[in-house]
Amino acid sequence: MAKHGGLGKGLGALGLGKAKVEADGRDKVHSIAIGSIQANRYQPRLEFDEGALEELKESVRNFGVLQPLLVRKLPDGGYELIAGERRLRAAKLAGLTEVPVIVREYNNEEVGQIALIENIQRENLNAMEEAQAYERLMREFKLTQETVAKKVGRSRSHIANFLRLLKLAPQVQDYVANGMLSMGQAKPLLAIEDMALQREAAEYIQAEELSARQCESLVKKVLENPDYFKAKTQAPAKQTVPQDVFLTDVVEKLTHLLGTQVKIHPGKKKSKIEIEFYSADDLERIMGTILERQQDVKQQRIDALRKVSLSQKFTV
């Protein structure tokens, strides 16, 4: 995904950017109890990278929270988080009881837009979270695609492409959210209106590890023949047994030849042979056997060529 402008650009579209914060000179950093901070209802992130969060926790434990959280005060005396969800979570994991914050006054619309835009522009939302964030901005704040594009520093076509993902079957959306399907693989599936068939195509794409271009070709075939996958699953069934028998035979022959355990790991695009050895001497013995066998095969080919040559000489 191409890099885009930082948070300041998006918040600047709201009149809430970094430049205004610095110019005000009124944003003092306060230390408040973690327990007094409520989660932001507009948080678009559904999944948090546990590994990255663990790293941030260690950083917070060693150096503290270096960048203050942004919060607003609630009528009941508590606070609502506006920006800094990951820092707040890391602080809790690190065992902190207080965190540095900047308290500002925002209305509900501003809070929602800041939370959504901040997370979108950090560029670590998954594709479905980003699509849902755009949809929320449009639905809850009555914004057009053009307006959303300006606020988050993206093109209108970028917004439109992500919004289209929300038309995918729910299971296919889960595949995209979990990283099992890329956006390029998923977009062609939108042409398949039958949700069950769309899901079947998505699972086939994953199993065969198809490229985006191959996905487009697959969708074209499925649209021409809705029974494409039924024919696909029935035809190869007869070929699986001979293939298994062949591999078993090869394993037995290699095991006998090399005098050690041999395994074959078949794959869709590439396979590998695993040969076990138990010491340097054992490895040398196996290599000697392979090289000796290679020499035998080479000699057999030479002898065969000589026989052909002699045969041609006497028949002329």
Beta strands, then each sheet from edge to edge (+ up, - down):
strand 1: 29-33
strand 2: 37-38
strand 3: 69-73
strand 4: 79-83
strand 5: 98-103
strand 6: 262-265
strand 7: 272-275
sheet 1: 1+ 5- 3- 4+ 2+
sheet 2: 6+ 7-
end
